[in-house]
Amino acid sequence: MKTVVYTATRNLYRNMAVCALSALMNGGIDEVILLTEDDYFPYDLGDKVKVVNVSGQKFFATDSVNYGCEWTYMVMMKCAL
């Protein structure tokens, strides 16, 4: 099974939706996962596209030297992948 994962902030959701559908239609991809920063994703892209809200994720323990860094969730998700 081939899976593609995209991350984007809310001002790029429209572009992310186009990329996801293009990957499914033209890239031989079986599933697309979209990592978003909202509970609401304004596009219905079908069953092969899963939308996951990552805004509530904790990346560092409170005693970590990186705790409290001013990085966006999308930057952190790129590092995690």
All heavy atoms as an XYZ file, in Angstrom:
635
protein
N       0.848     -1.184      0.000
C       0.000      0.000      0.000
C       0.888      1.239      0.000
O       1.773      1.380      0.842
C      -0.902     -0.007      1.224
C      -1.763      1.225      1.341
S      -2.834      1.132      2.769
C      -4.331      1.664      2.055
N       0.654      2.134     -0.924
C       1.413      3.376     -1.015
C       0.611      4.501     -0.368
O      -0.566      4.709     -0.685
C       1.695      3.742     -2.456
C       2.621      2.779     -3.155
C       2.866      3.236     -4.559
C       3.723      2.262     -5.312
N       3.881      2.655     -6.705
N       1.273      5.226      0.544
C       0.630      6.319      1.267
C       1.458      7.585      1.121
O       2.683      7.543      1.167
C       0.497      5.971      2.762
O      -0.252      4.768      2.883
C      -0.217      7.066      3.519
N       0.783      8.707      0.965
C       1.415     10.024      0.918
C       0.901     10.821      2.108
O      -0.282     10.755      2.441
C       1.070     10.764     -0.397
C       1.547     12.195     -0.366
C       1.656     10.045     -1.580
N       1.806     11.579      2.742
C       1.420     12.431      3.876
C       1.764     13.870      3.520
O       2.888     14.171      3.117
C       2.162     12.018      5.166
C       1.782     12.928      6.315
C       1.877     10.566      5.503
N       0.774     14.754      3.682
C       0.979     16.181      3.462
C       0.720     16.927      4.762
O      -0.163     16.546      5.538
C       0.007     16.737      2.412
C       0.265     16.274      1.008
C      -0.568     15.344      0.410
C       1.323     16.784      0.264
C      -0.351     14.925     -0.886
C       1.550     16.357     -1.030
C       0.709     15.436     -1.596
O       0.931     15.016     -2.880
N       1.477     17.998      4.971
C       1.211     18.902      6.086
C       1.106     20.306      5.531
O       1.812     20.661      4.583
C       2.333     18.878      7.147
O       3.527     19.404      6.571
C       2.576     17.489      7.666
N       0.225     21.108      6.121
C       0.108     22.499      5.699
C      -0.680     23.281      6.741
O      -1.472     22.707      7.492
C      -0.594     22.612      4.345
N      -0.447     24.563      6.761
C      -1.249     25.445      7.609
C      -2.535     25.769      6.876
O      -2.653     25.538      5.667
C      -0.483     26.732      7.936
O      -0.111     27.376      6.714
C       0.764     26.441      8.753
N      -3.490     26.330      7.587
C      -4.838     26.509      7.025
C      -4.885     27.381      5.774
O      -5.781     27.239      4.965
C      -5.803     27.024      8.094
C      -5.508     28.381      8.639
C      -6.474     28.803      9.748
N      -6.421     27.952     10.898
C      -5.610     28.110     11.943
N      -4.777     29.114     11.964
N      -5.635     27.292     12.945
N      -3.936     28.274      5.593
C      -3.979     29.103      4.382
C      -3.559     28.333      3.128
O      -3.675     28.840      2.021
C      -3.117     30.359      4.547
C      -1.667     30.049      4.817
O      -1.355     29.002      5.380
N      -0.787     30.944      4.446
N      -3.102     27.092      3.286
C      -2.709     26.268      2.140
C      -3.583     25.030      1.964
O      -3.249     24.140      1.183
C      -1.245     25.851      2.283
C      -0.230     26.992      2.248
C       1.157     26.472      2.555
C      -0.256     27.695      0.905
N      -4.696     24.950      2.673
C      -5.558     23.769      2.580
C      -6.049     23.520      1.157
O      -6.138     22.385      0.725
C      -6.765     23.899      3.509
C      -6.461     23.674      4.971
C      -7.429     23.909      5.922
C      -5.223     23.221      5.404
C      -7.182     23.711      7.275
C      -4.957     23.021      6.734
C      -5.948     23.264      7.666
O      -5.690     23.058      8.993
N      -6.377     24.557      0.432
C      -6.873     24.376     -0.937
C      -5.800     23.715     -1.802
O      -6.082     22.790     -2.560
C      -7.299     25.715     -1.530
C      -7.833     25.594     -2.937
C      -8.360     26.875     -3.467
N      -7.408     27.960     -3.215
C      -7.423     29.123     -3.811
N      -8.366     29.384     -4.690
N      -6.538     30.043     -3.534
N      -4.560     24.189     -1.675
C      -3.466     23.590     -2.451
C      -3.206     22.153     -2.016
O      -2.904     21.289     -2.842
C      -2.190     24.408     -2.261
C      -2.343     25.833     -2.718
O      -3.446     26.306     -2.974
N      -1.254     26.552     -2.802
N      -3.316     21.887     -0.712
C      -3.102     20.542     -0.200
C      -4.169     19.587     -0.745
O      -3.870     18.444     -1.073
C      -3.126     20.561      1.331
C      -2.734     19.254      1.964
S      -2.328     19.330      3.721
C      -3.789     19.992      4.462
N      -5.398     20.070     -0.866
C      -6.482     19.246     -1.401
C      -6.207     18.876     -2.861
O      -6.402     17.725     -3.268
C      -7.811     19.978     -1.278
N      -5.732     19.828     -3.649
C      -5.411     19.568     -5.051
C      -4.286     18.537     -5.160
O      -4.353     17.595     -5.955
C      -5.025     20.873     -5.777
C      -4.485     20.587     -7.168
C      -6.215     21.814     -5.848
N      -3.257     18.687     -4.337
C      -2.136     17.732     -4.348
C      -2.595     16.333     -3.965
O      -2.170     15.343     -4.578
C      -1.047     18.195     -3.388
S      -0.155     19.643     -3.963
N      -3.458     16.251     -2.958
C      -3.946     14.946     -2.501
C      -4.732     14.247     -3.602
O      -4.512     13.057     -3.880
C      -4.807     15.116     -1.249
N      -5.643     14.960     -4.230
C      -6.443     14.354     -5.296
C      -5.584     13.986     -6.500
O      -5.785     12.945     -7.124
C      -7.575     15.290     -5.697
C      -8.656     15.487     -4.639
C      -9.698     16.486     -5.116
C      -9.307     14.167     -4.271
N      -4.616     14.819     -6.826
C      -3.720     14.525     -7.940
C      -2.892     13.274     -7.662
O      -2.695     12.439     -8.553
C      -2.801     15.715     -8.204
O      -1.913     15.426     -9.257
N      -2.408     13.132     -6.441
C      -1.631     11.939     -6.078
C      -2.481     10.682     -6.222
O      -2.005      9.655     -6.714
C      -1.107     12.065     -4.654
N      -3.734     10.765     -5.809
C      -4.620      9.604     -5.913
C      -4.946      9.269     -7.365
O      -4.983      8.095     -7.747
C      -5.915      9.850     -5.141
C      -5.790      9.833     -3.618
C      -7.071     10.345     -2.979
C      -5.452      8.441     -3.131
N      -5.189     10.291     -8.168
C      -5.615     10.065     -9.547
C      -4.455      9.731    -10.487
O      -4.631      8.961    -11.432
C      -6.362     11.300    -10.058
C      -7.687     11.519     -9.364
S      -8.482     13.112     -9.684
C      -8.454     13.232    -11.428
N      -3.272     10.293    -10.231
C      -2.191     10.182    -11.203
C      -0.927      9.502    -10.688
O      -0.049      9.184    -11.479
C      -1.793     11.581    -11.700
C      -2.964     12.322    -12.283
O      -3.655     11.808    -13.135
N      -3.197     13.530    -11.812
N      -0.825      9.291     -9.381
C       0.429      8.812     -8.841
C       0.458      7.380     -8.377
O       1.457      6.934     -7.815
N      -0.604      6.643     -8.584
C      -0.624      5.269     -8.122
C      -0.617      5.154     -6.605
O      -0.129      4.184     -6.048
N      -1.163      6.143     -5.940
C      -1.203      6.199     -4.478
C      -2.517      5.596     -3.994
O      -3.573      5.828     -4.576
C      -1.075      7.664     -3.983
C       0.209      8.300     -4.519
C      -1.158      7.762     -2.483
C       1.476      7.613     -4.105
N      -2.448      4.829     -2.911
C      -3.642      4.180     -2.367
C      -4.336      5.004     -1.283
O      -5.537      4.859     -1.079
C      -3.261      2.822     -1.768
C      -2.637      1.913     -2.807
O      -3.215      1.775     -3.892
O      -1.551      1.382     -2.534
N      -3.576      5.827     -0.579
C      -4.141      6.562      0.556
C      -3.347      7.850      0.751
O      -2.141      7.886      0.546
C      -4.027      5.704      1.815
C      -4.464      6.382      3.082
C      -4.211      5.510      4.298
O      -3.068      5.034      4.466
O      -5.139      5.336      5.076
N      -4.042      8.914      1.159
C      -3.399     10.188      1.476
C      -3.796     10.570      2.893
O      -4.967     10.491      3.263
C      -3.815     11.303      0.490
C      -3.221     12.639      0.895
C      -3.403     10.946     -0.928
N      -2.811     10.982      3.675
C      -3.060     11.469      5.031
C      -2.700     12.946      5.064
O      -1.597     13.332      4.662
C      -2.231     10.690      6.062
C      -2.595      9.206      6.013
C      -2.440     11.264      7.466
C      -1.712      8.324      6.847
N      -3.627     13.771      5.516
C      -3.414     15.208      5.626
C      -3.285     15.583      7.097
O      -4.210     15.360      7.873
C      -4.576     15.975      4.996
C      -4.943     15.608      3.562
C      -6.138     16.425      3.102
C      -3.757     15.809      2.632
N      -2.144     16.131      7.480
C      -1.931     16.590      8.850
C      -2.260     18.076      8.891
O      -1.600     18.884      8.240
C      -0.489     16.340      9.274
C      -0.001     14.894      9.158
C       1.459     14.797      9.545
C      -0.855     13.970     10.002
N      -3.297     18.430      9.631
C      -3.794     19.805      9.652
C      -3.698     20.400     11.042
O      -3.433     19.703     12.011
C      -5.261     19.864      9.183
O      -6.090     19.204     10.152
C      -5.436     19.205      7.824
N      -3.963     21.704     11.137
C      -3.933     22.382     12.421
C      -5.333     22.775     12.896
O      -5.467     23.587     13.781
C      -3.021     23.603     12.347
C      -3.464     24.634     11.344
C      -2.534     25.831     11.275
O      -1.569     25.895     12.056
O      -2.785     26.709     10.453
N      -6.350     22.205     12.320
C      -7.732     22.522     12.675
C      -8.569     21.260     12.815
O      -8.277     20.250     12.189
C      -8.394     23.372     11.573
C      -7.779     24.736     11.439
O      -7.729     25.452     12.439
O      -7.349     25.077     10.321
N      -9.639     21.361     13.579
C     -10.616     20.276     13.628
C     -11.441     20.245     12.351
O     -11.987     19.232     11.979
C     -11.558     20.457     14.818
C     -10.880     20.136     16.126
O      -9.965     19.289     16.132
O     -11.247     20.732     17.136
N     -11.540     21.392     11.685
C     -12.374     21.513     10.496
C     -11.494     21.617      9.251
O     -10.640     22.495      9.152
C     -13.255     22.751     10.612
C     -14.037     23.045      9.363
C     -15.110     22.247      8.993
C     -13.696     24.103      8.539
C     -15.827     22.507      7.835
C     -14.403     24.372      7.385
C     -15.457     23.570      7.043
O     -16.158     23.826      5.904
N     -11.698     20.718      8.311
C     -11.047     20.781      7.003
C     -12.156     21.022      5.990
O     -13.093     20.225      5.897
C     -10.299     19.477      6.707
C      -9.498     19.523      5.448
C      -8.295     20.201      5.411
C      -9.944     18.886      4.302
C      -7.542     20.247      4.238
C      -9.208     18.920      3.134
C      -8.010     19.604      3.103
N     -12.106     22.118      5.232
C     -13.269     22.545      4.434
C     -13.554     21.753      3.169
O     -14.463     22.115      2.427
C     -12.921     23.998      4.086
C     -11.436     24.038      4.088
C     -11.004     23.059      5.145
N     -12.834     20.683      2.898
C     -13.040     19.944      1.663
C     -13.327     18.477      1.963
O     -12.693     17.876      2.812
C     -11.799     20.039      0.767
C     -11.387     21.456      0.485
C     -10.332     22.042      1.175
C     -12.069     22.220     -0.448
C      -9.961     23.350      0.935
C     -11.717     23.532     -0.697
C     -10.656     24.095     -0.005
O     -10.300     25.392     -0.242
N     -14.277     17.914      1.236
C     -14.565     16.486      1.333
C     -13.850     15.812      0.164
O     -14.236     15.993     -0.987
C     -16.067     16.242      1.267
C     -16.417     14.767      1.368
O     -15.544     13.972      1.782
O     -17.555     14.405      1.036
N     -12.818     15.043      0.467
C     -11.985     14.458     -0.583
C     -12.179     12.966     -0.751
O     -11.430     12.312     -1.469
C     -10.511     14.762     -0.285
C     -10.167     16.248     -0.144
C      -8.700     16.417      0.195
C     -10.527     17.013     -1.402
N     -13.152     12.411     -0.083
C     -13.439     10.995     -0.256
C     -12.827     10.124      0.822
O     -12.166     10.585      1.742
N     -13.063      8.813      0.657
C     -12.659      7.834      1.671
C     -11.160      7.558      1.703
O     -10.643      7.077      2.706
C     -13.388      6.506      1.431
C     -14.890      6.634      1.642
O     -15.309      7.580      2.325
O     -15.618      5.777      1.118
N     -10.456      7.822      0.621
C      -9.033      7.511      0.573
C      -8.160      8.616      1.160
O      -6.944      8.499      1.187
C      -8.606      7.240     -0.857
C      -9.208      5.976     -1.422
C      -8.654      5.688     -2.786
C      -9.203      4.373     -3.311
N      -8.547      4.004     -4.564
N      -8.797      9.698      1.624
C      -8.065     10.812      2.221
C      -8.467     10.924      3.685
O      -9.638     11.100      4.004
C      -8.357     12.145      1.494
C      -7.623     13.289      2.158
C      -7.979     12.041      0.026
N      -7.482     10.802      4.568
C      -7.733     10.921      6.005
C      -7.161     12.247      6.491
O      -6.010     12.585      6.172
C      -7.079      9.768      6.752
C      -7.687      8.424      6.432
C      -6.992      7.321      7.205
C      -7.629      5.981      7.006
N      -7.741      5.497      5.672
N      -7.953     12.991      7.249
C      -7.530     14.281      7.797
C      -7.286     14.101      9.289
O      -8.159     13.634     10.016
C      -8.597     15.369      7.544
C      -8.156     16.691      8.128
C      -8.876     15.502      6.048
N      -6.082     14.458      9.744
C      -5.704     14.302     11.141
C      -5.306     15.662     11.701
O      -4.397     16.313     11.180
C      -4.518     13.314     11.289
C      -4.111     13.171     12.750
C      -4.859     11.973     10.682
N      -5.988     16.091     12.758
C      -5.655     17.348     13.432
C      -4.486     17.093     14.377
O      -4.586     16.286     15.294
C      -6.875     17.846     14.208
C      -6.593     19.094     15.002
O      -5.514     19.655     14.952
N      -7.578     19.532     15.741
N      -3.375     17.797     14.171
C      -2.192     17.599     15.011
C      -1.943     18.764     15.966
O      -0.929     18.798     16.645
C      -0.931     17.365     14.145
C      -1.059     16.095     13.342
C      -0.634     18.555     13.270
N      -2.861     19.702     16.036
C      -2.603     20.906     16.830
C      -2.526     20.644     18.326
O      -1.919     21.411     19.041
C      -3.664     21.976     16.553
O      -4.927     21.519     16.975
N      -3.080     19.559     18.818
C      -3.027     19.286     20.240
C      -1.901     18.364     20.652
O      -1.801     17.965     21.806
N      -1.030     18.024     19.724
C       0.042     17.071     20.008
C       1.122     17.700     20.869
O       1.478     18.852     20.697
C       0.661     16.562     18.711
C      -0.310     15.877     17.799
C      -0.883     14.621     18.408
O      -0.158     13.822     18.980
N      -2.173     14.445     18.300
N       1.669     16.932     21.765
C       2.792     17.361     22.595
C       4.060     16.731     22.044
O       4.136     15.513     21.906
C       2.591     16.934     24.057
C       1.307     17.472     24.668
C       1.338     18.967     24.768
C       0.072     19.457     25.447
N      -0.201     20.843     25.229
N       5.034     17.542     21.716
C       6.253     17.038     21.095
C       7.408     16.882     22.073
O       8.290     16.088     21.867
C       6.669     17.952     19.943
C       5.665     17.978     18.838
C       4.775     19.024     18.719
C       5.583     16.942     17.936
C       3.842     19.035     17.702
C       4.656     16.939     16.916
C       3.783     17.994     16.812
N       7.440     17.682     23.125
C       8.543     17.631     24.071
C       8.005     17.535     25.486
O       6.989     18.137     25.821
C       9.411     18.889     23.966
C      10.046     19.071     22.621
C       9.676     20.117     21.799
C      11.024     18.191     22.171
C      10.265     20.285     20.561
C      11.620     18.357     20.935
C      11.244     19.404     20.131
N       8.705     16.800     26.317
C       8.357     16.743     27.741
C       8.661     18.101     28.376
O       9.504     18.856     27.893
C       9.163     15.649     28.432
N       7.982     18.406     29.483
C       8.169     19.706     30.126
C       9.580     19.908     30.658
O      10.018     21.033     30.832
C       7.161     19.896     31.274
O       7.273     18.791     32.169
C       5.744     19.991     30.752
N      10.329     18.833     30.893
C      11.703     18.974     31.367
C      12.733     18.947     30.235
O      13.934     18.960     30.470
C      12.022     17.897     32.409
C      11.888     16.486     31.846
O      11.328     16.328     30.738
O      12.332     15.549     32.523
N      12.269     18.938     28.978
C      13.163     18.923     27.827
C      13.731     20.316     27.577
O      13.082     21.326     27.831
C      12.393     18.454     26.584
O      13.158     18.664     25.423
N      14.955     20.380     27.057
C      15.549     21.677     26.719
C      14.793     22.361     25.582
O      14.876     23.566     25.412
C      17.045     21.537     26.344
C      17.850     21.071     27.527
C      17.226     20.602     25.151
N      14.054     21.583     24.799
C      13.284     22.143     23.689
C      11.871     22.544     24.075
O      11.137     23.078     23.252
C      13.217     21.143     22.532
C      14.558     20.945     21.881
O      15.289     21.896     21.656
N      14.900     19.708     21.607
N      11.470     22.290     25.315
C      10.106     22.626     25.735
C       9.910     24.135     25.631
O      10.737     24.915     26.049
C       9.851     22.168     27.169
C       8.445     22.446     27.633
C       7.398     21.661     27.193
C       8.163     23.511     28.476
C       6.104     21.900     27.588
C       6.871     23.767     28.890
C       5.848     22.961     28.447
O       4.556     23.212     28.836
N       8.802     24.529     25.052
C       8.484     25.946     24.930
C       9.025     26.610     23.685
O       8.890     27.813     23.518
N       9.635     25.852     22.776
C      10.127     26.429     21.529
C       8.958     26.973     20.727
O       7.875     26.406     20.722
C      10.871     25.387     20.705
S      12.453     24.924     21.383
N       9.181     28.038     20.039
C       8.124     28.695     19.261
C       8.052     28.152     17.842
O       8.034     28.896     16.888
C       8.370     30.209     19.245
C       8.278     30.859     20.604
C       6.881     30.746     21.199
O       5.898     30.826     20.443
O       6.787     30.578     22.423
N       8.046     26.843     17.694
C       7.920     26.222     16.389
C       6.461     25.901     16.124
O       5.727     25.534     17.024
C       8.735     24.941     16.323
C      10.201     25.141     16.480
C      10.911     26.284     16.231
C      11.150     24.180     16.914
N      12.234     26.097     16.491
C      12.415     24.807     16.906
C      11.066     22.866     17.307
C      13.573     24.149     17.271
C      12.226     22.209     17.667
C      13.463     22.849     17.638
N       6.050     26.013     14.868
C       4.672     25.671     14.535
C       4.501     24.161     14.522
O       5.475     23.415     14.399
C       4.267     26.215     13.151
O       5.037     25.539     12.164
C       4.482     27.710     13.059
N       3.284     23.714     14.625
C       3.001     22.281     14.580
C       3.406     21.669     13.251
O       3.880     20.549     13.192
C       1.525     22.013     14.840
C       1.128     22.317     16.245
C       0.341     23.404     16.550
C       1.565     21.516     17.288
C      -0.001     23.690     17.845
C       1.230     21.789     18.597
C       0.437     22.881     18.868
O       0.113     23.159     20.152
N       3.237     22.418     12.170
C       3.575     21.880     10.861
C       5.086     21.677     10.734
O       5.546     20.689     10.164
C       3.085     22.800      9.747
C       1.572     22.900      9.679
S       0.783     21.307      9.448
C      -0.058     21.108     10.992
N       5.893     22.590     11.269
C       7.346     22.411     11.250
C       7.713     21.169     12.066
O       8.538     20.356     11.656
C       8.063     23.653     11.791
C       9.540     23.375     12.020
C       7.880     24.823     10.847
N       7.082     20.999     13.205
C       7.367     19.850     14.051
C       6.984     18.555     13.350
O       7.682     17.554     13.469
C       6.637     19.962     15.380
C       7.121     21.111     16.235
S       8.886     21.000     16.569
C       8.952     19.440     17.410
N       5.870     18.539     12.626
C       5.450     17.318     11.952
C       6.432     16.964     10.837
O       6.702     15.804     10.587
C       4.044     17.448     11.392
C       2.985     17.515     12.469
S       3.123     16.210     13.723
C       2.882     14.748     12.750
N       7.009     17.952     10.163
C       8.007     17.660      9.155
C       9.213     16.983      9.784
O       9.817     16.096      9.204
C       8.428     18.944      8.442
C       7.369     19.491      7.531
C       7.833     20.788      6.916
C       6.714     21.421      6.118
N       7.101     22.734      5.593
N       9.576     17.426     10.983
C      10.711     16.822     11.685
C      10.375     15.384     12.126
O      11.255     14.528     12.133
C      11.073     17.641     12.919
S      11.730     19.269     12.514
N       9.133     15.143     12.480
C       8.732     13.829     12.988
C       8.647     12.792     11.877
O       8.779     11.599     12.134
C       7.392     13.928     13.709
N       8.413     13.228     10.661
C       8.273     12.273      9.557
C       9.636     11.879      9.104
O      10.051     11.009      8.628
C       7.480     12.885      8.406
C       6.051     13.283      8.771
C       5.418     13.999      7.597
C       5.235     12.078      9.149
